[in-house]
Amino acid sequence: MTGSLTWWQLRRAWLAGGYGLGLNIMINFLAPLRASELGASLFWIGIIVGVPAVGPAVFGFAIGALSDRLGARRTFQLATAGTVATTGAMALAGHWQVLLVLQVLHGPLRAAGWVSSQSYITALDDDPANRIRNTSRFAFVTASSRTAMPLVVAAVADWLGLRFAFVAVAAYSALYFLLALSLADRGPAAPAEAPEGEAAARTAGSGTAADPARGGSGRGRRDAMDLLRTPGIQVVFLLSFARVWASSVLVAFYSLLLVDRGLSKTVAGLVVSANAGTAMVMTLLVTGLARAMSKQTLTALGLAAGAVGFALVPATAGSALAFVPAVLVGIGEGFSLPLLIAIVGEVAPARLQGMAIGMRIGVNQGAQFTASTLMGVVAGALGLAAGFPVAGAVTAAVLAAAMARHALSRPGRSG
């Protein structure tokens, strides 16, 4: 399928990877700082960071089904337009309660854009080697945006203030809205009368509507339950939870800890960028390393490095060694993003890949909310530094569960 795209069309598809996590890391970096500036307590900072995850965590399967129905390209366009509005409004928020409300609105919109961009990239080619090539390039752009954008918004925040930093985030969303408009339409709509179970019913990579025959909330719930019973999907969800748990803790609370210990916002942004820069390098190694072991095992090994990094935080924060935990977490992030997208493309039925990605995003948002609220409670009770070893222990426990489930899967299964 990739062969039908021009050189520029394919690279624009790869560039779509910079939207979801690039936008997320900027908001997660700025929101706790702005909420603190507006007088919110550590408990409410945790809620403000975590609340965008609630809607997608509950309705992730519905967001994915919407992407399947409307088409990934069209959903991406609508979502990016929505986040231009929410992030622009955050620049005007003068009370932390307003920021909380805007975060509630922002979460589902960003999640829809992230789901649809992943659905689009997985639909570009059915060949496994080409798919992992595409997801690797997509993830490289994701990691690049996560490397650069914390530095940009941190510098803007230091020079012009946090309000103008949110303006920069809105401008970033606007650029991706324009990119979404330029993506290639992946072909005609599926026939309206196609059989309910026909694989051709799915056109998640196109800009056109999917087969209405598979619509209906009852069918959607049955599809979601079928996916949940798939061992490969269960492993993906556990690994994805561990990945986003670690990332959420690092970006929101490690930055806050570093600023609390006297470092500037720019230096804190540099540490977060080092995390993303490590992930960017790791995405380039994925294709070769995936030949030596299963994608699931490689993902778990990378994420385990992040658990070790969290255990080191109390001893390293506030010194030059503050970069070490960020780099260790970045190893897992770099391995896991392209591998998890590729695994979903292999274990989920073609017509349900958008739903599977949406459900994975729902798990991710649950991980973000859980991480933010738990860290807010622990930090409020014991201090910021005390939460990180707890976060490392949770990461390790989830990874152990994922590997146990993977080991119980039948030999030869991709999941």
C-alpha positions as CSV (number, residue, x, y, z in Angstrom):
1,M,0.0,0.0,0.0
2,T,2.9,2.4,0.7
3,G,3.9,2.2,-2.9
4,S,0.9,4.3,-3.9
5,L,2.2,7.2,-1.9
6,T,4.6,9.8,-3.2
7,W,7.9,10.5,-1.4
8,W,6.4,13.6,0.2
9,Q,3.1,12.0,1.1
10,L,4.9,9.2,3.0
11,R,7.1,11.6,4.9
12,R,4.1,13.7,5.9
13,A,2.6,10.6,7.3
14,W,5.7,10.0,9.4
15,L,5.6,13.6,10.5
16,A,2.1,13.0,12.0
17,G,4.0,11.2,14.8
18,G,5.0,14.5,16.3
19,Y,1.5,15.4,17.4
20,G,0.2,13.3,20.2
21,L,3.1,12.9,22.6
22,G,4.7,16.2,21.5
23,L,1.6,18.0,22.6
24,N,1.2,15.9,25.7
25,I,4.6,16.5,27.0
26,M,4.3,20.3,26.6
27,I,1.0,20.4,28.5
28,N,2.2,18.0,31.2
29,F,5.3,20.2,31.6
30,L,3.5,23.5,31.7
31,A,0.2,22.6,33.5
32,P,1.8,21.8,37.0
33,L,4.0,24.9,36.8
34,R,1.1,27.2,35.9
35,A,-1.3,25.5,38.4
36,S,1.4,26.0,41.1
37,E,1.8,29.7,40.1
38,L,-2.0,30.1,40.4
39,G,-2.0,28.7,43.9
40,A,-3.1,25.1,43.5
41,S,-2.0,22.6,46.1
42,L,0.1,19.5,45.2
43,F,-3.1,17.4,45.4
44,W,-4.9,19.6,42.9
45,I,-1.8,19.8,40.7
46,G,-2.0,16.0,40.5
47,I,-5.7,16.2,39.5
48,I,-5.0,18.9,36.9
49,V,-2.3,16.8,35.3
50,G,-4.3,13.6,35.5
51,V,-7.9,14.7,34.6
52,P,-7.4,14.9,30.8
53,A,-6.9,11.1,31.0
54,V,-10.3,10.3,32.5
55,G,-12.5,10.7,29.4
56,P,-10.1,8.7,27.1
57,A,-9.6,6.1,29.8
58,V,-13.4,5.4,29.9
59,F,-14.2,6.0,26.3
60,G,-11.0,4.9,24.5
61,F,-12.8,2.2,22.6
62,A,-15.4,4.7,21.4
63,I,-12.7,7.1,20.3
64,G,-11.0,4.3,18.3
65,A,-14.4,3.2,16.8
66,L,-15.0,6.8,15.8
67,S,-11.7,6.9,14.0
68,D,-12.7,3.6,12.2
69,R,-16.0,5.1,11.2
70,L,-15.0,8.6,10.1
71,G,-11.6,7.6,8.8
72,A,-8.3,8.3,10.5
73,R,-7.5,11.3,8.3
74,R,-10.7,13.1,9.0
75,T,-10.6,12.3,12.7
76,F,-7.0,13.7,12.8
77,Q,-8.2,16.9,11.2
78,L,-11.1,17.4,13.7
79,A,-9.0,16.6,16.7
80,T,-6.1,18.9,15.8
81,A,-8.6,21.8,15.2
82,G,-10.1,21.1,18.7
83,T,-6.7,21.2,20.5
84,V,-5.9,24.5,18.9
85,A,-8.9,25.9,20.7
86,T,-8.3,24.2,24.1
87,T,-4.6,25.1,24.3
88,G,-5.2,28.6,23.2
89,A,-7.8,29.0,25.9
90,M,-5.3,27.7,28.5
91,A,-3.1,30.8,27.7
92,L,-6.0,33.0,28.9
93,A,-6.8,31.0,32.1
94,G,-6.4,33.1,35.2
95,H,-7.5,30.6,37.8
96,W,-6.4,27.0,38.3
97,Q,-10.0,25.9,38.4
98,V,-10.4,27.2,34.8
99,L,-7.2,25.3,33.8
100,L,-8.8,22.2,35.3
101,V,-12.0,22.6,33.2
102,L,-9.9,23.1,30.0
103,Q,-7.9,20.0,30.8
104,V,-11.1,18.0,30.9
105,L,-12.0,19.2,27.4
106,H,-8.5,18.9,26.0
107,G,-8.0,15.2,27.0
108,P,-10.5,13.5,24.6
109,L,-9.5,15.8,21.7
110,R,-5.8,15.1,22.0
111,A,-6.5,11.3,22.4
112,A,-8.6,11.3,19.3
113,G,-5.8,12.9,17.3
114,W,-3.2,10.4,18.7
115,V,-5.4,7.4,18.0
116,S,-6.1,8.5,14.4
117,S,-2.5,9.3,13.6
118,Q,-1.4,5.9,14.8
119,S,-4.3,4.2,12.9
120,Y,-3.3,6.1,9.7
121,I,0.4,5.0,9.9
122,T,-0.4,1.3,10.6
123,A,-2.7,1.3,7.5
124,L,0.0,2.4,5.1
125,D,1.4,-1.0,4.5
126,D,0.3,-4.6,5.3
127,D,3.8,-6.0,5.1
128,P,5.3,-6.5,8.6
129,A,8.7,-5.3,7.7
130,N,7.3,-2.1,6.0
131,R,4.9,-1.6,8.9
132,I,7.7,-1.6,11.5
133,R,9.7,0.7,9.2
134,N,6.8,3.2,9.1
135,T,6.1,2.9,12.9
136,S,9.8,3.4,13.6
137,R,10.0,6.6,11.6
138,F,6.7,7.7,13.1
139,A,8.1,7.1,16.6
140,F,11.4,8.8,15.7
141,V,9.4,12.0,14.9
142,T,7.4,11.5,18.1
143,A,10.6,11.3,20.1
144,S,12.1,14.2,18.2
145,S,9.2,16.4,19.2
146,R,9.4,15.2,22.8
147,T,13.1,16.2,22.7
148,A,12.7,19.7,21.3
149,M,9.4,21.0,22.5
150,P,10.1,20.9,26.3
151,L,13.1,23.1,25.6
152,V,11.1,25.5,23.5
153,V,8.2,25.9,25.9
154,A,10.6,26.1,28.9
155,A,12.6,28.9,27.2
156,V,9.4,30.7,26.4
157,A,8.2,30.3,29.9
158,D,11.4,31.7,31.4
159,W,11.6,34.6,29.0
160,L,8.0,35.6,28.5
161,G,6.0,33.7,31.1
162,L,3.8,30.7,31.2
163,R,0.9,32.3,29.4
164,F,3.0,32.8,26.3
165,A,4.3,29.3,26.6
166,F,0.7,28.0,26.2
167,V,0.4,30.3,23.1
168,A,3.4,28.4,21.7
169,V,1.5,25.1,22.4
170,A,-1.5,26.4,20.5
171,A,0.7,27.3,17.5
172,Y,2.1,23.8,17.5
173,S,-1.4,22.4,17.4
174,A,-2.2,24.7,14.5
175,L,0.8,23.4,12.5
176,Y,-0.5,19.9,12.9
177,F,-4.0,20.9,11.8
178,L,-2.4,22.1,8.6
179,L,-0.5,18.8,8.3
180,A,-3.6,16.8,8.8
181,L,-5.3,18.7,6.0
182,S,-2.4,17.8,3.7
183,L,-2.3,14.0,4.4
184,A,-3.1,11.7,1.5
185,D,-6.6,10.2,1.3
186,R,-6.0,6.5,1.5
187,G,-8.7,5.5,-1.0
188,P,-12.4,5.1,-1.5
189,A,-15.0,4.3,1.2
190,A,-15.9,0.7,1.9
191,P,-19.1,-0.5,0.2
192,A,-22.2,0.3,2.2
193,E,-23.6,-3.2,1.8
194,A,-20.4,-5.0,2.7
195,P,-20.9,-8.1,4.9
196,E,-20.7,-7.4,8.6
197,G,-17.6,-9.5,9.1
198,E,-15.7,-8.6,6.0
199,A,-12.2,-7.4,6.5
200,A,-12.6,-4.8,3.8
201,A,-15.1,-3.0,6.0
202,R,-12.2,-1.2,7.7
203,T,-10.8,1.9,6.0
204,A,-9.1,3.3,9.1
205,G,-6.3,4.8,7.0
206,S,-8.6,6.6,4.7
207,G,-10.2,10.0,4.9
208,T,-13.6,8.4,4.2
209,A,-16.2,6.7,6.3
210,A,-16.0,3.1,7.3
211,D,-18.7,0.5,6.7
212,P,-21.8,1.5,8.6
213,A,-22.8,-2.2,8.8
214,R,-20.4,-2.6,11.7
215,G,-21.9,0.3,13.6
216,G,-24.0,0.2,16.7
217,S,-23.1,0.4,20.3
218,G,-23.9,-3.3,20.9
219,R,-21.5,-4.5,18.2
220,G,-18.9,-2.1,19.4
221,R,-19.1,-3.4,22.9
222,R,-18.8,-7.0,21.6
223,D,-15.8,-6.1,19.5
224,A,-14.2,-4.4,22.5
225,M,-14.7,-7.5,24.7
226,D,-13.3,-9.8,22.0
227,L,-10.2,-7.7,21.9
228,L,-9.9,-7.7,25.6
229,R,-9.9,-11.5,25.6
230,T,-7.0,-11.7,23.1
231,P,-3.8,-12.6,25.0
232,G,-1.7,-10.5,22.7
233,I,-3.8,-7.4,23.3
234,Q,-3.7,-8.0,27.1
235,V,0.1,-8.0,27.0
236,V,0.1,-4.8,24.9
237,F,-2.2,-3.1,27.4
238,L,0.0,-4.0,30.4
239,L,3.2,-2.9,28.6
240,S,1.5,0.3,27.5
241,F,0.3,1.0,31.0
242,A,3.9,0.7,32.3
243,R,5.2,2.9,29.6
244,V,2.8,5.8,30.1
245,W,2.9,5.5,33.9
246,A,6.7,6.1,33.8
247,S,6.5,8.9,31.3
248,S,3.7,10.7,33.2
249,V,5.6,10.5,36.5
250,L,8.8,11.8,35.0
251,V,7.5,14.7,32.9
252,A,5.1,16.2,35.5
253,F,6.7,15.5,38.8
254,Y,10.4,15.2,38.1
255,S,10.3,18.6,36.5
256,L,8.5,20.0,39.5
257,L,11.0,18.4,41.9
258,L,14.0,19.9,40.0
259,V,12.4,23.4,40.0
260,D,11.6,22.9,43.7
261,R,15.3,22.1,44.3
262,G,16.4,25.4,42.7
263,L,16.9,24.6,39.1
264,S,15.5,26.9,36.4
265,K,12.6,25.9,34.2
266,T,15.0,25.8,31.3
267,V,17.3,23.3,33.0
268,A,14.3,21.2,34.0
269,G,13.2,21.3,30.4
270,L,16.6,20.2,29.3
271,V,16.4,17.2,31.6
272,V,13.0,16.2,30.1
273,S,14.5,16.7,26.6
274,A,17.4,14.4,27.5
275,N,14.7,11.8,28.3
276,A,13.1,12.3,24.9
277,G,16.4,12.5,23.1
278,T,17.4,9.1,24.5
279,A,14.0,7.8,23.2
280,M,14.7,9.3,19.8
281,V,18.0,7.4,19.5
282,M,16.4,4.2,20.8
283,T,13.8,4.3,18.0
284,L,16.5,3.9,15.4
285,L,17.8,0.7,17.1
286,V,14.4,-1.0,17.3
287,T,14.4,-2.6,13.8
288,G,17.7,-4.4,14.3
289,L,17.1,-5.4,18.0
290,A,13.6,-6.7,17.2
291,R,15.2,-9.5,15.0
292,A,17.0,-10.8,18.1
293,M,14.0,-11.2,20.5
294,S,10.3,-10.8,20.6
295,K,8.9,-7.3,20.5
296,Q,7.2,-7.9,23.8
297,T,10.4,-8.9,25.6
298,L,12.4,-6.0,24.1
299,T,9.7,-3.6,25.2
300,A,9.7,-5.0,28.8
301,L,13.5,-4.9,29.0
302,G,13.6,-1.2,28.0
303,L,10.8,-0.2,30.4
304,A,12.6,-2.0,33.2
305,A,15.4,0.5,32.9
306,G,13.0,3.2,33.8
307,A,12.0,1.4,37.0
308,V,15.7,1.4,38.0
309,G,15.9,5.1,37.1
310,F,13.0,6.0,39.5
311,A,14.8,4.2,42.3
312,L,17.8,6.5,41.8
313,V,15.8,9.8,41.9
314,P,16.2,10.6,45.6
315,A,20.0,10.4,45.3
316,T,20.4,12.2,42.0
317,A,17.8,15.1,41.8
318,G,19.4,18.5,42.2
319,S,22.8,17.4,40.9
320,A,24.4,16.8,37.5
321,L,23.2,13.2,37.9
322,A,19.6,14.4,37.6
323,F,19.9,13.4,33.9
324,V,20.5,9.7,34.7
325,P,16.9,8.8,35.7
326,A,15.6,10.7,32.7
327,V,17.9,8.8,30.3
328,L,16.9,5.4,31.8
329,V,13.2,6.1,31.4
330,G,13.9,7.3,27.8
331,I,15.4,3.9,26.9
332,G,12.0,2.2,27.5
333,E,10.1,5.0,25.9
334,G,12.2,4.7,22.7
335,F,11.8,1.0,22.4
336,S,8.1,0.7,23.4
337,L,6.4,3.3,21.2
338,P,7.1,1.8,17.8
339,L,7.0,-1.8,19.1
340,L,3.6,-1.4,20.7
341,I,2.1,0.2,17.6
342,A,3.5,-2.6,15.5
343,I,2.3,-5.3,17.9
344,V,-1.3,-3.9,17.7
345,G,-1.0,-4.0,13.9
346,E,-0.2,-7.7,14.1
347,V,-2.6,-9.0,16.8
348,A,-5.7,-6.9,16.2
349,P,-8.1,-7.8,13.3
350,A,-7.7,-5.2,10.5
351,R,-11.2,-3.8,10.8
352,L,-10.7,-3.3,14.5
353,Q,-7.2,-1.7,14.6
354,G,-8.6,1.7,15.2
355,M,-10.6,0.4,18.2
356,A,-7.6,-1.5,19.5
357,I,-5.5,1.6,19.3
358,G,-8.3,3.6,21.0
359,M,-8.5,1.0,23.8
360,R,-4.7,1.2,24.2
361,I,-4.9,4.9,24.5
362,G,-7.7,4.5,27.1
363,V,-5.3,2.3,29.1
364,N,-2.6,5.0,28.6
365,Q,-4.9,7.7,29.9
366,G,-5.8,5.5,32.9
367,A,-2.1,5.1,33.6
368,Q,-1.6,8.9,33.3
369,F,-4.5,9.6,35.7
370,T,-3.4,7.0,38.2
371,A,0.2,8.1,38.1
372,S,-0.7,11.8,38.6
373,T,-3.2,11.3,41.4
374,L,-1.1,8.7,43.3
375,M,2.0,10.9,43.0
376,G,0.0,13.9,44.1
377,V,-1.1,12.0,47.2
378,V,2.3,10.5,48.0
379,A,4.1,13.8,47.4
380,G,1.7,15.7,49.5
381,A,2.1,13.3,52.4
382,L,5.8,12.4,52.2
383,G,7.5,14.9,49.8
384,L,8.1,14.9,46.1
385,A,11.2,12.7,46.1
386,A,9.6,9.9,48.1
387,G,7.1,9.1,45.3
388,F,9.7,8.0,42.8
389,P,10.8,4.7,44.3
390,V,7.1,3.9,44.7
391,A,6.6,4.7,41.0
392,G,9.5,2.4,40.1
393,A,8.0,-0.5,42.1
394,V,4.7,-0.1,40.3
395,T,6.5,-0.1,37.0
396,A,8.3,-3.3,37.9
397,A,5.1,-5.0,39.1
398,V,3.2,-4.2,35.9
399,L,6.1,-5.5,33.7
400,A,6.2,-8.7,35.7
401,A,2.5,-9.2,35.0
402,A,2.9,-8.5,31.3
403,M,5.7,-11.0,30.9
404,A,3.9,-13.7,32.9
405,R,0.9,-13.3,30.6
406,H,3.2,-13.4,27.5
407,A,4.8,-16.6,28.8
408,L,1.4,-18.2,29.1
409,S,0.5,-17.5,25.5
410,R,0.7,-20.3,23.1
411,P,4.2,-20.7,21.4
412,G,4.3,-19.1,18.0
413,R,1.7,-16.5,18.7
414,S,2.7,-12.9,17.9
415,G,1.2,-11.7,21.1
